[in-house]
């Protein structure tokens, strides 16, 4: 409903303020009109009663004129014989207006009547007063029109005018206040649009007084920090990926071109094996890139029970160049995708195999409500300040742990992404020798 009247906050708040003022005006005007109507109604009844008493006074003094002057709708005086002996000029010569009389033990009676023959189409206050005379009781009839619900057209016009003025004032006031309130937000928006389109290194100025706008600017600056870091990481990733893809392609091209220059001297079998080796490396890089793309896209994965001890036992059957020692606690079950967890384990084992001196140790255990998988090699290890760098894509460290030793530079990054997709963590922790990778996953509740 609200969107029909505009999508901007200014329009919506102004509309709400206008509607609220209309409703408030209706309630207030109804109360004021009721109060004025009650006052006017009491005044009219008092006027009718006072006029009746004044005529009674004239009757008792014997000074009743035949034509009674009055501003009311009508007065009639009926004697004890039922004859009209005096009236206002508009009722001269007309018969008695009503047969209503006061109760036996009352001297007067007031009621609202709507069927008087001389006042068709309107209701009247009618007061009947009994006058006690020696020859019999006389009756004084006094009538005047009832007060309409709007009291008077001028009163209704005044209230409507005040309401319109208040609604217009509320509309204008709220519109101006919202405009001034949102002006800093618009400035932040314009500056943010300028930054995102030109230079991500710039930041929004922080206002000194408006705390809400300052918080908005701080949050936007934090978002820009993350965006700039992500863009820079993406740029480096694209640069490194293109370099790693270009290297085997360049090598293959050089080998083919050299062989074609001297086809009669070329060792085509050796060239074929070299090309296959380069193609294997190229295929491994492309496969890892596709895996990362799927993980980044949040592709759905299975949520099956996976026993880590059984998984490690199954994935360590392939012969490796280094000695493999396993310490597996049974019954350590997690929830996840078995294929992805197997890929994580394989990446850790391949990394350890490239950098271990002689031995790789794999441990599975339960620890404080978590499933823990450790892969430890006895290689040169990684300096504490570089432990997070190894999880970045295409990260180059020193020669002892260089991806050129056989990896694509993406295995550890893929392993961490898989861990995070399973609501777990993959970290490098302290060890006496070599690198110690520790995977922690939530235990599956049975």
N, C-alpha and C positions, 0 to 999 in steps of 0.2 A: 504493500500500500504506500509506504513512504517513498519508495523509489519512483512512483508515478510523479511525484512533485519535485524530483531533483535528486541527484546523487551526491551533491556537495554537502559537507557538514554544515556550512553556513546556511544553506537553504533549509535543511532539515531542522536545525535548532531554531531558526527564525519561524518556521512553520509551527513547530511545537509550542514556541512561546506565544504565537498568535492564537493557536487553538486554546492554550491554557488561559490566556487573557479573556477569550470569548466565554469560556466556561465560567471563569471567575466573575465576569460581568453579568452573566445570566443569573448566577446564584445571588450576587450582591443586589442586582436590580430587583430580583424577585423579593428579597427580604425588604428592600427599601419601599417597593411598591406595596407590599403587604402592610408595612408600618404606616405609610401615607394613607392607604385605603382604610385601615382601621381607625386612624385619627379622623379622616373625613367622614367615615360612617358614624362615629360617635358624635361628631359635630352636627351632622344632619339630624340624627335622632334627638339631640338636645334642642336643636332649633325647632323641630316639630313639637316636642313636649312644651317648650317655653311658649310657643305661639298658642298652644291649646290652653295653657294656664292663663295667658294674658286675656284670651276671650272669656274664660270662666270668670276672671276678675271683672270684666265689663258686664257680664250677665248679672253677677251678684250686686253690682253697683247700680244696675238699671240703666247703664249707659251704652248698651249694645246698639251700634248703628246697623242699618239694614244692609249696607254694603261695607264689608270689612276690608280695609286695606292690608295687603300682605304680599310678600315676595315669594311665598310658597305656592305650590301647584293649586291648592284649593282648601277652603274652609267652609263648613256648613254648621249652622246651629239649628237643632231640631227641638221644638217645644214638647211639652208633655202629651200633646195630641198627635205628634208625629208630623207636624207641619214644619217646613223649612222657614224660619223667621229671619235668618241672616246668612249671608254667604259672601265670598269674594266675587268680584265683578264677572269673572269667567264662568261662575256657576249660578248667576242670577236667573231666576225663573225655572231652574231645573229641579227635578224631584230629589228626594233624599238619595245620597250616593250609595249607602250601604245599610244593611239591617244588622250589622255587627254591633253588639252592646257589651259593656263590661260585665264580668261575672257578678253574681249576686252580692258577694261580700267585698268587691273591689270597686274603686272609684274610677279606674282608668284601665285602658288596655291598648297595647301597641303590637302590631303585627305587620308583616309584609304581604301585600295583596297584589295580585297581577290580573284581576278580572274586573276592575272597576269600569263601569260603562263609559265614564267620561275620559278615561286615560288608557285607551286601547293600545296594546303593543309595548307597554312598559309596566314595570313593577313600581309600587309606591309603598313608602312607609305610611301607615295610617294609625293615628292615635285617636282613641275615643275616650272622652272624659265625661263622667256623669256629674251633672250639676243638680244639687238637691234644692228644689223650690217647693213653696207651700201648695201650689196647685198640681204638683207632680214633678218627676225628674225630667230635666232637659239633657240633651246630648250634644256635645261639641265634637265634630269630626274635623280633623286636620290631616292633610295628606301632602307629601312631597316625594319627589322621585328618589329612588335608591341610588347609591354611588356606584358607577360602573367599575369594572375590575381595573381599568387603567386610570381611574379617578377623573382625569381630564386629559384631552389631547396634548396640552402643553406639557404636562408631567411626563407623558409617554415619549414625546419628542425630545424632551430634555434628557431623559435617561438613555434613550437610543443614541443621542448625540454624544453624551459623555462616554458611552461604551465604545462607539466608533473611534473617538479620540484616544481612548486608552489602548485599544487594540492597535491602532496606527502607531502610537508612541512605543508600545512594547515591541512591535515589529521592527520599527526603525532602530530603537535602542539596542535590541538583541543583535540585529544585523550588524550594527556598527561595532558592538563589543566583540562579537565573534570574528569580524573582519580584522580588528586590531589584534585579537588574541592569536589568530592563525597566521598573521603576517610573518612572524618569525619562522613558523613552520614552512611557509612558502619560500622564505629566503633559504632555509636549509635545503628544501627540495631543489631549488634552482642551482644552488652551489653544488649539491650532490650530483645533479645531472651534468654540470660542467666538469666536475672531477672525473666521473665515470666515462665521459666522452673524450677527455683530453689527457689528463695526467693523474694516474692513481696514486702518485706520491704526495699529492696535496691532501690537506685535511680541513675539516670544517672548523671555523672559529667557534670558541665556546663562549656563550653569553655569560655575563657576570651575575645577573640578577634572576632571570627566569629559570628556576630550578628544573622544571619539567622540560623546557626546551634544551637546557644544558645536558640533561640526561639523554635526550633524544640525539643530540649532537655527539655525545660521548659514545653512545651505542653505534651510531652511524660510522664514527671514526674507527671503532673496533671492527666493524664489518668491513670497512675499507682496508684495514690492516690484514684481515684474513683474506680478503679478495686479492689484495696485492701479492700476498704470499702465495696464494693458490695460482695466480697468473704467472708469477715468477717460477714456481715449481713446474707448472705446465710447460712454460717456455723451455726450461732446462730439460724437462723430460722429452719434449719434442726434439730438442737439439741432440740430446744423447741418443734417443731412439733412431733418429735419422743417421747419426754417425755409426751406430752399431749395425744398422741395416745396410748402410753404404759400404762398410768395410768388407763383408764377405762378397757383396756384389762386385766391388772393385777388384777384389782378389780373383774372383772367377773370370771377370772380363779380361784381366791382364793375362791369366793363364791361357785363355782361349785365343786371345789375339797373338800371343807369343807362339802358340802352337800353329796357328794359321799362317804365320810368316814363314815357318819352316816345317810344313806338314810332313815332309819326308823324314825329318830327324826327330819329330815329336814322339814322346812316349805316351801314347793315347791311354794306355791302361793306368799309368800313374796320374795323368791329367784327370781321368775320370774319377779315380779315388779322391783326388784333391777337390774336385768339383762337388762330389758327394759329401765330403766333409764340410765344405762351405755351405752347401744346401741344408745339411743337418743343422748347422748353427743358425742359419737364416730361419729355418722352420721352427726351431726352438724359440727364437726371439719372437716370431709372429704368434706362436701358440701362447707364450706368456703374455704378450700384449692383449690378445683376445680374452684370456682369463682375467686380467686386470680390468678390462673394459666391462666384463660381465659382473665382476665384484663391485666396481664403482657404480654400475647401474642398479645394484640391489636386486639382482635376479633371484627369484624364489628358489629355495633349496629344501631338501627333505628334512624332516624332523623325526628321525628314527633313533631308537636306542643304539648306542655304539659303545662296545666294550673296548677301552683303549688298550688293555693288555692283549686281547685277541687281535686288534688292529696292528699293533706293533709286531706281534708274532707272525702275522700274515705278510707284512710288508718287509720283513727282514730276512725272508727266505732267499732273496736274490743274492748271489755271491758278490762281495765287494773286495776292493783292493786292500782295505784296512780291517783289522780285527774288530769284531762287533761283540760287545758285552751287553746283555739285557738283564735288568732287574725289574720284574713285572709283578705288581700286586693285583691279584684277580678281583673281579667285581667292581672295578672302577668304571662306571657307566655314565656316559654323557648323552645329551640329546643333540643330534646334528645330522649333517650330510656325510655319509661314510666316504664317498668319493672325494669330497673336498678335504676332509680330515686326513685321508690317505695322501692327498697331494701335499698338504702341509708337512706331514711327516717325511715324505720323500724329499721335499725341498730341503728340510733340515739335515737329513742324512746325506744328501748329495753335497751340501755345503760343508758338512763336517768331513766327508770323505776327501774333499779337495784340499783341506787345510790341516788334517790330522797328521801326526808323525807316524803313528802306528795303530792307535786304538780309538774306537768310538764307543761311548757308553750311553745306553738308553735306559731311562728309569721311568716307571709308571707307579704312582702312589696316590693315596688319598690324603689330603691335608686341609684341615679346618673347613670342611664343607665344599672343597674344590677338588677337581681332578687335576693332577699335576703330571705333565710329561716333560722330561728333561733329556736333552741331547747334548752330550759333552764330548769334545775332542781334546786331544793332547797336543794341539798345535801351538802356534806362537801367541794366540789370544788376541784380544782387541783392547785398546786403551779405553778407560772409562769415558773420556770425553768424545769418543767416536762410536760408542755403543748404539746411539740412536741413528747415526748416519747410515749404518749398514742396512737399515730398513727402508731407506729412501731408494727410489728407483734409479737404477744406473749409477749408483754411488761408487766413486773410485777411492779406494784407500791405498795403503802402501802395497808394495809388490807381493808381500807375503800373503795378502788376502785380497787379491785383485780378481775381478770377475773374468779377466782374460785367462785365468787358470782353467777355464772350462765352463763356467756358468754364463748365464745371460745377463746377470746383474739385476734380475727381477724376482728371483726365487724367494728371497727373504721378505720382500715387499708383499708378494702374493701370500706368503705364509701368515704375515701379520694381518692382512686384510681378511683372510679366512678366519683367523682367531677372533677378530672383532665382529665378524658376521655371526659368530656363534656366541656372542656376548662374553668373550673371554679376552685374555691378554697374552701377548708374546713378548718377552723381554730378554735382554742379555744381563746375566747376573754374575756376581763374583765367583771365582773358582781358583783353585790352587794352580792349575795350568790349563792352557787352552781356552776355548770359548764355550760358555755354558748357556744354552738357550733353554728358557723355561716357559712352557705353555700352561696356563691355568684356565680351566673351563668350569662352569657350574655343574655340580653333581646332579644327575637325574634322580628325581625322587621316585621311589618305587611305589 
